[in-house]
């Protein structure tokens, strides 16, 4: 049994050493250590036969137009697209958007202050209900900014 654990430990240490060596080589050569997720290859275009021409429908006599006030209200209430991943513009690092301020990376907290969404970086013991709500809204605003979307 001792031999099994010894062999397993040696194999694990060899793997860790190899990964460390590969990371140093990638940094020295200027290559990214992890390749970013790429979009899937576009599917081959499917040839379709055109549909037979349909008879034109007679236009209604008086189309019902929505009131301009209703369109203005719906345009202003469109939900902003929130990114699932945030990208650090300075380093290009991509991280998942935090669900909680306590689990946010340091650069995300600094970005919230830099974009003036928060007045300062809060300590974990300073987060009460009102502060947590304010921070959650600030994170959502940061997620909607094009600058930080991955």
Backbone bond lengths (Angstrom), bond angles and torsions (degrees), N, CA, C in turn:
res aa  C-N    CA-C-N  psi(-1)  N-CA   C-N-CA  omega(-1)  CA-C   N-CA-C  phi
1 X - - - 1.441 - - 1.526 110.42 -
2 X 1.321 116.48 -38.09 1.451 120.97 178.97 1.529 110.40 -60.83
3 X 1.318 116.98 -40.20 1.461 120.86 -179.05 1.526 111.03 -63.56
4 X 1.330 116.68 -38.70 1.457 120.60 178.94 1.529 110.29 -61.56
5 X 1.330 117.88 -50.02 1.457 121.05 -179.08 1.524 111.70 -65.41
6 X 1.309 117.39 -35.94 1.456 120.62 177.58 1.525 110.21 -64.21
7 X 1.332 117.37 -45.25 1.465 121.83 179.45 1.529 110.21 -64.38
8 X 1.310 116.99 -43.17 1.459 121.14 178.98 1.526 110.78 -61.64
9 X 1.319 117.45 -43.18 1.467 122.01 -179.83 1.518 111.07 -65.40
10 X 1.329 117.64 -41.89 1.471 121.37 179.30 1.525 109.71 -64.70
11 X 1.326 117.83 -41.80 1.465 120.85 179.52 1.532 110.29 -64.39
12 X 1.318 117.36 -41.58 1.459 121.12 179.33 1.526 110.80 -64.40
13 X 1.317 117.47 -43.71 1.463 120.63 179.18 1.523 111.25 -64.86
14 X 1.328 117.32 -35.46 1.464 120.28 176.77 1.530 110.14 -65.04
15 X 1.331 116.76 -40.96 1.452 120.79 178.22 1.531 111.25 -63.33
16 X 1.315 117.19 -44.98 1.467 121.48 179.17 1.524 110.09 -62.35
17 X 1.306 116.74 -42.53 1.468 120.44 178.01 1.517 112.12 -62.29
18 X 1.335 117.03 -42.13 1.458 121.32 178.77 1.531 110.62 -62.99
19 X 1.321 118.04 -45.35 1.460 121.39 179.76 1.527 111.29 -63.69
20 X 1.314 117.63 -38.74 1.462 120.83 177.75 1.526 110.29 -65.10
21 X 1.320 116.46 -42.74 1.466 121.16 178.33 1.534 110.10 -62.88
22 X 1.338 117.56 -43.04 1.456 121.68 179.89 1.533 110.75 -64.68
23 X 1.324 117.54 -37.84 1.462 120.90 179.51 1.524 110.45 -65.62
24 X 1.334 117.20 -41.65 1.462 120.67 179.57 1.522 110.10 -66.03
25 X 1.329 117.22 -40.06 1.461 120.48 179.42 1.535 110.92 -65.29
26 X 1.315 117.40 -40.38 1.464 120.14 179.32 1.526 110.90 -65.26
27 X 1.313 117.43 -39.60 1.462 121.14 -179.71 1.523 109.94 -67.46
28 X 1.333 117.30 -41.81 1.463 120.41 -179.83 1.522 111.59 -65.39
29 X 1.328 117.47 -34.89 1.459 120.90 -178.68 1.523 112.13 -86.33
30 X 1.319 117.63 -6.94 1.462 121.54 178.23 1.515 113.40 80.07
31 X 1.323 118.33 12.35 1.455 121.62 178.47 1.522 109.36 -87.34
32 X 1.338 117.10 150.56 1.464 117.85 175.60 1.520 110.08 -70.59
33 X 1.321 115.70 143.00 1.456 120.92 -178.92 1.521 110.87 -68.77
34 X 1.331 116.07 -42.80 1.453 121.08 178.87 1.513 107.87 -116.67
35 X 1.299 116.81 134.92 1.455 120.93 179.98 1.521 108.98 -78.11
36 X 1.352 117.44 135.56 1.462 119.43 179.72 1.521 110.24 -67.89
37 X 1.319 114.86 156.50 1.457 119.82 178.06 1.521 108.26 -66.44
38 X 1.311 116.30 130.14 1.456 119.71 179.58 1.519 108.74 -106.09
39 X 1.293 115.01 155.82 1.455 119.89 178.99 1.521 108.88 -68.50
40 X 1.286 116.20 148.43 1.460 120.82 179.65 1.513 108.97 -64.14
41 X 1.321 115.50 149.72 1.455 120.40 -179.99 1.519 108.78 -62.22
42 X 1.334 117.45 138.20 1.460 118.76 -178.87 1.528 110.44 -63.91
43 X 1.297 115.22 141.38 1.464 120.44 -179.60 1.522 109.39 -70.46
44 X 1.319 115.17 152.91 1.466 120.04 179.72 1.525 108.52 -64.66
45 X 1.311 114.66 141.44 1.455 119.70 -178.46 1.524 109.18 -67.42
46 X 1.292 115.89 132.91 1.451 121.32 179.98 1.516 107.23 -95.61
47 X 1.344 115.18 126.82 1.454 119.26 178.52 1.516 108.55 -79.33
48 X 1.299 114.90 130.52 1.458 118.86 178.55 1.521 108.66 -124.87
49 X 1.320 114.76 148.66 1.454 118.93 178.48 1.518 107.91 -85.06
50 X 1.319 116.29 140.59 1.467 117.99 -179.42 1.529 110.20 -66.80
51 X 1.300 115.32 144.92 1.459 121.24 179.05 1.520 109.22 -72.78
52 X 1.330 116.74 148.62 1.468 118.25 178.40 1.526 110.35 -63.13
53 X 1.304 114.90 148.85 1.467 120.56 -176.85 1.524 109.71 -64.51
54 X 1.296 115.42 131.04 1.462 120.96 178.94 1.519 109.32 -92.31
55 X 1.338 114.30 155.59 1.464 118.46 178.40 1.521 108.52 -69.83
56 X 1.322 117.75 137.74 1.456 119.80 179.48 1.522 110.50 -65.42
57 X 1.308 114.54 137.70 1.460 121.56 178.10 1.524 108.75 -83.31
58 X 1.311 117.49 140.13 1.463 118.41 176.58 1.531 109.52 -69.32
59 X 1.315 115.70 137.29 1.459 121.37 -178.99 1.521 109.78 -71.52
60 X 1.329 117.41 142.21 1.468 118.21 176.88 1.522 110.40 -65.23
61 X 1.298 114.65 153.04 1.458 120.57 -174.67 1.525 111.19 -64.18
62 X 1.333 117.56 -44.85 1.450 120.15 -176.59 1.533 107.88 -138.73
63 X 1.345 117.25 100.47 1.460 118.07 -178.99 1.523 110.79 -69.93
64 X 1.315 114.59 142.28 1.462 119.76 179.37 1.524 108.69 -82.13
65 X 1.311 116.35 120.08 1.463 121.58 -179.24 1.531 108.71 -101.19
66 X 1.341 117.44 134.51 1.461 118.22 177.75 1.530 109.69 -69.02
67 X 1.316 116.62 148.50 1.462 118.87 179.75 1.530 110.25 -63.76
68 X 1.331 118.92 145.31 1.456 121.04 -177.92 1.521 113.04 -61.59
69 X 1.313 117.63 -28.03 1.463 120.61 -179.64 1.525 110.56 -66.12
70 X 1.314 118.09 -37.27 1.462 122.28 -179.12 1.528 110.52 -67.22
71 X 1.328 118.58 -38.89 1.461 120.24 179.87 1.521 111.26 -69.27
72 X 1.320 117.00 -34.29 1.461 119.40 178.89 1.528 110.76 -67.37
73 X 1.310 116.62 -36.78 1.463 120.59 -179.62 1.520 110.38 -68.96
74 X 1.328 118.02 -43.37 1.461 120.20 -178.66 1.519 111.07 -69.03
75 X 1.321 118.07 -33.18 1.461 120.24 179.55 1.524 111.04 -69.07
76 X 1.314 117.98 -34.30 1.456 120.13 -177.94 1.521 112.35 -79.67
77 X 1.329 118.46 -19.12 1.460 121.29 -177.61 1.525 112.83 -101.08
78 X 1.317 118.73 13.68 1.459 119.96 177.38 1.522 108.47 -67.39
79 X 1.326 117.94 132.15 1.462 119.35 -179.22 1.526 110.74 -69.87
80 X 1.317 115.24 137.01 1.456 120.22 178.32 1.526 108.89 -73.37
81 X 1.314 116.54 145.83 1.459 120.86 -179.56 1.521 108.20 -75.67
82 X 1.323 116.43 119.69 1.455 121.53 179.67 1.522 109.17 -99.41
83 X 1.309 115.55 130.14 1.453 120.79 -178.96 1.524 110.13 -76.79
84 X 1.331 115.71 142.62 1.462 120.42 175.63 1.518 110.70 -82.30
85 X 1.316 116.13 -24.06 1.465 121.52 179.23 1.520 108.89 -125.75
86 X 1.323 115.55 142.57 1.459 121.34 178.06 1.524 108.97 -109.26
87 X 1.339 115.50 140.78 1.457 120.98 -179.87 1.515 108.70 -114.30
88 X 1.339 115.87 131.38 1.451 121.25 176.38 1.524 107.32 -77.40
89 X 1.332 119.60 115.82 1.462 120.82 -177.38 1.527 112.67 -64.72
90 X 1.318 118.04 -26.96 1.462 120.53 -177.66 1.526 111.86 -75.39
91 X 1.325 117.70 -42.79 1.470 120.71 -175.17 1.511 113.73 -110.56
92 X 1.322 118.27 -16.49 1.449 121.31 -177.43 1.519 112.92 83.05
93 X 1.323 117.97 4.98 1.469 122.15 179.97 1.528 109.04 -67.41
94 X 1.324 116.19 135.50 1.456 121.59 179.88 1.516 108.67 -114.66
95 X 1.340 115.90 128.22 1.459 122.30 178.70 1.515 108.97 -132.71
96 X 1.315 115.55 155.40 1.463 120.43 175.55 1.531 108.94 -66.62
97 X 1.303 114.74 145.10 1.466 119.37 178.51 1.523 108.59 -66.59
98 X 1.323 117.33 130.68 1.464 119.24 -175.76 1.527 111.65 -73.16
99 X 1.316 115.36 140.77 1.455 120.46 175.24 1.521 110.27 -84.71
100 X 1.322 116.00 -18.63 1.452 121.42 -176.26 1.526 108.03 -140.49
101 X 1.304 117.01 142.72 1.464 121.95 -178.46 1.531 111.84 -62.55
102 X 1.303 116.96 -31.78 1.465 120.41 -179.16 1.521 112.04 -64.03
103 X 1.340 117.17 -29.42 1.458 121.20 -177.11 1.524 112.80 -97.51
104 X 1.324 117.83 5.01 1.464 121.47 -179.49 1.528 109.99 -74.79
105 X 1.324 115.09 144.17 1.457 120.59 176.37 1.528 109.38 -67.77
106 X 1.325 114.63 160.38 1.461 119.98 -177.35 1.526 111.23 -62.42
107 X 1.340 117.42 -39.55 1.458 119.37 -177.71 1.530 111.04 -67.47
108 X 1.336 117.86 -28.37 1.463 120.22 177.57 1.524 109.57 -70.28
109 X 1.331 116.55 -41.66 1.466 120.07 177.93 1.526 110.55 -63.92
110 X 1.328 116.56 -40.22 1.465 120.03 178.13 1.522 110.89 -67.04
111 X 1.335 117.66 -36.42 1.461 120.87 178.66 1.526 111.05 -66.42
112 X 1.325 117.11 -35.92 1.466 120.05 177.38 1.526 110.87 -62.43
113 X 1.314 117.15 -38.35 1.458 121.12 178.86 1.533 110.00 -75.20
114 X 1.338 116.66 -40.89 1.460 120.75 -178.69 1.534 111.40 -63.65
115 X 1.329 116.93 -38.14 1.464 120.69 179.08 1.532 111.89 -82.40
116 X 1.323 116.82 3.49 1.465 124.49 178.24 1.530 112.31 60.81
117 X 1.337 114.98 33.83 1.450 120.04 173.37 1.531 110.07 -85.61
118 X 1.334 115.92 -27.40 1.458 123.03 173.62 1.518 107.85 -128.55
119 X 1.335 116.67 154.71 1.456 119.62 -179.41 1.525 112.45 -82.44
120 X 1.349 117.83 -24.08 1.466 120.69 179.05 1.521 108.93 -162.13
121 X 1.333 115.52 172.94 1.460 120.97 175.32 1.521 107.69 -85.40
122 X 1.318 115.41 126.72 1.454 120.60 -177.07 1.527 111.14 -90.73
123 X 1.322 115.10 145.75 1.460 121.36 173.97 1.528 108.02 -83.98
124 X 1.337 117.51 156.04 1.473 118.92 -178.30 1.528 113.99 -58.88
125 X 1.323 117.96 -32.98 1.461 118.79 -178.85 1.534 112.35 -78.40
126 X 1.327 118.36 -7.22 1.468 121.97 178.79 1.530 112.61 -93.02
127 X 1.311 117.11 -3.36 1.461 120.45 -176.25 1.527 110.80 -86.36
128 X 1.319 115.61 103.18 1.453 120.28 172.55 1.531 107.49 -105.51
129 X 1.311 118.33 -171.43 1.465 121.08 -174.72 1.524 112.65 -62.92
130 X 1.322 117.94 -44.84 1.467 120.01 -177.50 1.526 111.21 -69.85
131 X 1.321 116.36 -39.69 1.464 119.58 178.96 1.521 110.32 -67.62
132 X 1.327 117.37 -39.63 1.460 120.80 178.75 1.520 111.42 -62.45
133 X 1.314 117.27 -39.30 1.459 121.36 177.80 1.522 110.68 -65.30
134 X 1.335 116.63 -43.01 1.466 121.22 178.50 1.531 110.75 -62.95
135 X 1.325 117.05 -40.42 1.464 122.07 -179.90 1.527 110.19 -68.30
136 X 1.335 117.96 -40.56 1.464 121.97 179.22 1.518 110.54 -61.10
137 X 1.331 117.39 -42.55 1.462 120.85 177.72 1.521 110.89 -65.32
138 X 1.331 117.59 -37.87 1.468 121.11 178.66 1.525 110.55 -65.96
139 X 1.327 117.79 -40.19 1.470 121.03 178.51 1.523 109.96 -64.66
140 X 1.329 118.26 -40.28 1.458 121.22 177.72 1.528 111.27 -63.84
141 X 1.330 117.73 -38.40 1.467 120.59 176.78 1.528 110.39 -65.93
142 X 1.323 117.28 -38.90 1.462 120.96 178.46 1.524 110.04 -65.97
143 X 1.332 117.27 -38.78 1.459 121.49 178.94 1.522 111.74 -64.83
144 X 1.338 117.92 -27.54 1.463 120.88 -178.52 1.524 112.42 -85.23
145 X 1.336 118.56 -11.01 1.464 120.91 -179.43 1.520 110.39 -76.33
146 X 1.321 116.29 132.87 1.470 121.86 -179.41 1.525 111.34 -62.02
147 X 1.309 116.88 -32.73 1.470 122.40 -176.93 1.528 111.89 -59.92
148 X 1.321 117.30 -33.38 1.459 121.40 -174.43 1.527 113.20 -105.13
149 X 1.331 118.75 2.11 1.458 120.27 179.88 1.518 110.14 -80.87
150 X 1.332 114.72 138.58 1.472 119.84 -177.65 1.504 111.33 -79.17
